């Protein structure tokens, strides 16, 4: 009995598979490429403003931008240098404290 039913089930499964395949092929929608939202970003507005400038103005804006960028970088590097110097000075002062003041208090006890 199961021998008679198995070809029937196989035919039904094959037919269902063909129907599903035809349905999928008939309803495929093209995949839309990813486009990030560019309308309201500050960078996008600045870039479009920059593109609208004439060539001499572009050069001037670029030079001013480089100067401002280098000034900011200079400030950051000075801050980092100051922090390193303060750290080294603190380490030296702590070493002197340990060597001079703690040794005196240990020798008096």
Long-range contacts (C-beta under 8 A, 24 or more apart in sequence): none
